[in-house]
Amino acid sequence: MKDAPLTQLNKINQIDLIFTRLDKANALSDLDPIIRDLRDGFCVDHMVYHWVNAKGAKLGVGTYSPDWVQRYLDKGYLRIDPVILGCAHHFHPVDWKNLDWTPKAARQFLSDAIEYGVGNQGLSIPIRGPQGQYALFSVSHNCSDDEWAAFITDNRRNLILLAHYFNKKVLEIEGDRMSDPRAHLSPRENEALTLLALGYNRAQVAQTMSISEHTLRAYIEGARHKLGAMNTVHAVACAITSGMIIV
């Protein structure tokens, strides 16, 4: 990592101090310095919390550069980000190396992320809260596989505790505004999005569902409207990240 590792005693004291600071936080802006200090305390390049719901990533606190955040938004990376999509199927911490980076778009995304300083290693902790809330707490760094494995072994438990405590505080601060009632897809809307997520084209989906493409379009548009999605690809991504469909 960037500096000499903390002793276990120092690490425990620092985490206790962070818990105290989180307890006192009253606004989202109070969390920015806390997560920066967490990043520095764990000696990693980046630490990020972001809330993901049926309408996509809606809230984030972290240490990524503004250039990378803007690049991510401009490129529409939310719909292809293997971390967002892959972690939706997990309940335990996910090492980024274990996600599917084989699609060309995913490899390009990874190359772009490394170029913007995100790091070649990462760990994301999926968090599921009330009303279908789904959040990720991620740490990333540029280092060797052996260094990263040692870091995860030493810090996994503390990172999990911090991730859930951080999410608890965000829910207290922003929960009433952010936790909209979860959208409910009809069985046919769910089936249509599931088949699209599996790689079927529209004609194949219509044939599989024994409906016309015109009727299929109505199901897709209905699902898109309920999810607040910009287009069909976004609707599929939203349904996956919110756990409405499993592929």
C-alpha positions as CSV (number, residue, x, y, z in Angstrom):
1,M,0.0,0.0,0.0
2,K,1.0,3.6,-0.1
3,D,2.5,3.8,3.5
4,A,3.7,1.5,6.2
5,P,0.7,-0.5,7.5
6,L,-1.0,0.6,10.6
7,T,-0.5,-1.4,13.8
8,Q,-3.7,-3.3,14.9
9,L,-4.0,-1.0,17.9
10,N,-3.8,2.1,15.9
11,K,-6.3,0.7,13.4
12,I,-8.8,-0.1,16.1
13,N,-8.5,3.4,17.6
14,Q,-8.9,5.0,14.2
15,I,-12.0,3.0,13.4
16,D,-13.6,3.9,16.8
17,L,-12.9,7.6,16.0
18,I,-14.5,7.2,12.6
19,F,-17.6,5.7,14.2
20,T,-17.8,8.6,16.6
21,R,-17.5,11.1,13.7
22,L,-20.2,9.2,11.7
23,D,-22.5,9.4,14.7
24,K,-22.2,13.2,14.7
25,A,-22.6,13.7,10.9
26,N,-25.8,15.6,10.1
27,A,-25.4,16.2,6.4
28,L,-24.0,14.5,3.3
29,S,-21.2,17.1,3.2
30,D,-20.1,15.9,6.6
31,L,-19.2,12.5,5.1
32,D,-16.7,13.8,2.5
33,P,-13.9,14.4,4.9
34,I,-14.7,11.2,6.8
35,I,-14.3,9.0,3.7
36,R,-11.1,10.8,2.7
37,D,-9.6,10.1,6.1
38,L,-10.8,6.5,5.8
39,R,-9.0,6.2,2.5
40,D,-5.8,7.6,4.0
41,G,-6.1,5.5,7.1
42,F,-6.3,2.3,5.1
43,C,-3.6,3.6,2.8
44,V,-5.5,3.0,-0.5
45,D,-5.9,5.1,-3.6
46,H,-9.7,5.4,-3.4
47,M,-12.7,4.7,-1.2
48,V,-16.2,5.3,-2.5
49,Y,-19.8,4.8,-1.3
50,H,-22.6,5.0,-3.7
51,W,-26.3,4.4,-3.5
52,V,-27.9,2.5,-6.4
53,N,-31.6,2.1,-6.8
54,A,-34.1,1.3,-9.6
55,K,-33.3,4.6,-11.2
56,G,-29.5,4.1,-11.2
57,A,-26.8,5.7,-9.1
58,K,-28.4,8.6,-7.3
59,L,-26.0,9.5,-4.5
60,G,-22.2,9.1,-4.0
61,V,-19.5,10.1,-1.6
62,G,-15.9,9.3,-2.4
63,T,-12.4,10.1,-3.5
64,Y,-12.5,9.6,-7.2
65,S,-11.3,12.6,-9.2
66,P,-13.9,14.9,-10.7
67,D,-12.5,14.1,-14.1
68,W,-13.2,10.4,-13.7
69,V,-16.7,11.0,-12.3
70,Q,-17.5,13.2,-15.3
71,R,-16.0,10.7,-17.7
72,Y,-18.1,7.9,-16.1
73,L,-21.3,10.0,-16.6
74,D,-20.4,11.1,-20.1
75,K,-19.7,7.6,-21.3
76,G,-22.8,6.1,-19.7
77,Y,-20.7,3.6,-17.9
78,L,-23.4,2.8,-15.4
79,R,-25.1,0.5,-17.9
80,I,-21.9,-1.6,-18.5
81,D,-19.9,-1.3,-15.3
82,P,-19.1,-4.9,-14.2
83,V,-18.8,-3.7,-10.6
84,I,-22.3,-2.3,-10.5
85,L,-23.9,-5.1,-12.5
86,G,-21.9,-8.0,-11.0
87,C,-22.2,-7.1,-7.4
88,A,-26.0,-7.0,-7.7
89,H,-25.9,-10.8,-7.6
90,H,-23.8,-11.0,-4.5
91,F,-24.3,-10.5,-0.7
92,H,-20.6,-10.8,0.3
93,P,-17.6,-8.7,-0.6
94,V,-16.6,-9.0,-4.2
95,D,-13.0,-8.8,-5.4
96,W,-13.1,-7.0,-8.8
97,K,-10.8,-9.7,-10.3
98,N,-13.7,-12.2,-9.9
99,L,-16.1,-10.2,-12.0
100,D,-16.7,-10.7,-15.7
101,W,-14.3,-8.5,-17.6
102,T,-14.5,-10.5,-20.9
103,P,-16.8,-8.3,-22.9
104,K,-15.0,-5.7,-25.0
105,A,-16.9,-2.9,-23.5
106,A,-16.0,-4.0,-20.0
107,R,-12.3,-4.2,-20.9
108,Q,-12.4,-0.7,-22.4
109,F,-14.1,0.5,-19.2
110,L,-11.4,-1.1,-17.0
111,S,-8.6,0.4,-19.2
112,D,-10.3,3.8,-18.9
113,A,-10.7,3.5,-15.1
114,I,-7.0,2.6,-14.6
115,E,-5.9,5.5,-16.8
116,Y,-8.0,7.9,-14.6
117,G,-6.3,6.6,-11.5
118,V,-9.0,4.3,-10.1
119,G,-6.5,1.4,-9.6
120,N,-6.0,-2.1,-10.9
121,Q,-7.4,-3.7,-7.8
122,G,-10.7,-3.3,-6.1
123,L,-13.1,-4.7,-3.5
124,S,-16.8,-3.8,-3.3
125,I,-19.2,-4.6,-0.5
126,P,-22.8,-4.9,-1.5
127,I,-25.3,-3.5,1.0
128,R,-29.1,-4.0,0.8
129,G,-31.4,-1.8,2.8
130,P,-35.1,-1.1,3.1
131,Q,-37.5,-0.7,0.1
132,G,-35.0,-2.4,-2.2
133,Q,-32.2,-0.1,-1.5
134,Y,-28.9,-1.3,-2.9
135,A,-25.5,0.4,-2.2
136,L,-21.9,-0.4,-2.7
137,F,-18.9,0.5,-0.6
138,S,-15.7,0.1,-2.6
139,V,-12.0,0.4,-2.0
140,S,-9.5,0.4,-4.9
141,H,-5.7,0.6,-5.3
142,N,-2.9,0.1,-7.7
143,C,-0.7,-2.7,-6.5
144,S,0.3,-6.4,-7.1
145,D,-2.1,-9.3,-6.6
146,D,-0.1,-10.5,-3.6
147,E,-0.1,-7.0,-1.9
148,W,-3.9,-6.8,-2.5
149,A,-4.6,-10.3,-1.2
150,A,-2.7,-9.4,2.0
151,F,-4.6,-6.1,2.4
152,I,-7.9,-7.9,2.0
153,T,-7.0,-10.6,4.6
154,D,-6.0,-7.9,7.1
155,N,-8.9,-5.5,6.5
156,R,-11.9,-7.4,5.3
157,R,-13.8,-7.5,8.6
158,N,-13.2,-3.8,9.4
159,L,-14.2,-2.7,5.9
160,I,-17.5,-4.7,6.1
161,L,-18.3,-3.0,9.5
162,L,-17.5,0.4,8.1
163,A,-19.5,-0.2,4.9
164,H,-22.7,-1.0,6.8
165,Y,-22.2,1.7,9.4
166,F,-21.6,4.2,6.6
167,N,-24.8,3.1,4.9
168,K,-26.8,3.3,8.1
169,K,-25.7,7.0,8.5
170,V,-26.6,7.8,4.8
171,L,-30.0,6.3,5.4
172,E,-30.5,8.5,8.4
173,I,-29.5,11.6,6.5
174,E,-31.0,11.0,3.1
175,G,-33.3,8.0,3.5
176,D,-36.6,9.9,3.5
177,R,-35.8,11.7,0.3
178,M,-34.1,8.8,-1.5
179,S,-36.1,5.7,-0.6
180,D,-39.0,5.9,-3.1
181,P,-41.4,3.0,-3.0
182,R,-39.9,0.2,-5.1
183,A,-41.2,-0.1,-8.6
184,H,-43.2,-3.3,-9.4
185,L,-42.9,-4.9,-12.8
186,S,-45.6,-7.0,-14.1
187,P,-44.7,-10.7,-14.8
188,R,-44.6,-10.0,-18.6
189,E,-42.5,-6.9,-18.1
190,N,-40.1,-8.9,-15.9
191,E,-39.9,-11.7,-18.5
192,A,-39.2,-9.3,-21.3
193,L,-36.3,-7.5,-19.5
194,T,-34.9,-10.9,-18.3
195,L,-34.7,-12.2,-21.9
196,L,-33.1,-8.9,-23.1
197,A,-30.6,-9.2,-20.3
198,L,-29.7,-12.7,-21.4
199,G,-28.8,-11.3,-24.9
200,Y,-32.0,-12.0,-26.9
201,N,-32.8,-9.5,-29.5
202,R,-36.4,-8.0,-29.7
203,A,-37.5,-10.5,-32.4
204,Q,-36.3,-13.4,-30.3
205,V,-37.9,-12.1,-27.2
206,A,-41.2,-11.6,-28.9
207,Q,-41.0,-15.2,-30.4
208,T,-40.1,-16.7,-27.0
209,M,-43.0,-14.8,-25.3
210,S,-45.4,-15.7,-28.2
211,I,-46.3,-12.0,-28.7
212,S,-45.9,-9.5,-31.4
213,E,-43.0,-7.0,-31.4
214,H,-45.6,-4.2,-31.0
215,T,-46.9,-5.8,-27.8
216,L,-43.3,-6.4,-26.7
217,R,-42.6,-2.7,-27.2
218,A,-45.5,-1.8,-24.9
219,Y,-44.1,-4.1,-22.1
220,I,-40.6,-2.7,-22.5
221,E,-41.9,0.9,-22.4
222,G,-44.0,0.2,-19.4
223,A,-41.0,-1.2,-17.5
224,R,-38.8,1.7,-18.6
225,H,-41.4,4.2,-17.3
226,K,-41.7,2.4,-14.0
227,L,-37.9,2.2,-13.5
228,G,-37.4,5.8,-14.6
229,A,-34.9,4.6,-17.2
230,M,-33.6,6.6,-20.1
231,N,-33.7,3.7,-22.6
232,T,-34.1,0.0,-22.9
233,V,-30.5,-0.8,-22.0
234,H,-30.8,1.5,-18.9
235,A,-34.0,-0.3,-17.9
236,V,-32.3,-3.7,-18.0
237,A,-29.4,-2.3,-16.0
238,C,-31.8,-0.8,-13.4
239,A,-33.7,-4.0,-13.1
240,I,-30.5,-6.0,-12.5
241,T,-29.0,-3.6,-10.0
242,S,-32.2,-3.4,-8.0
243,G,-32.5,-7.2,-7.9
244,M,-35.8,-7.3,-9.8
245,I,-34.3,-9.7,-12.4
246,I,-31.5,-12.2,-11.9
247,V,-29.4,-13.4,-14.9
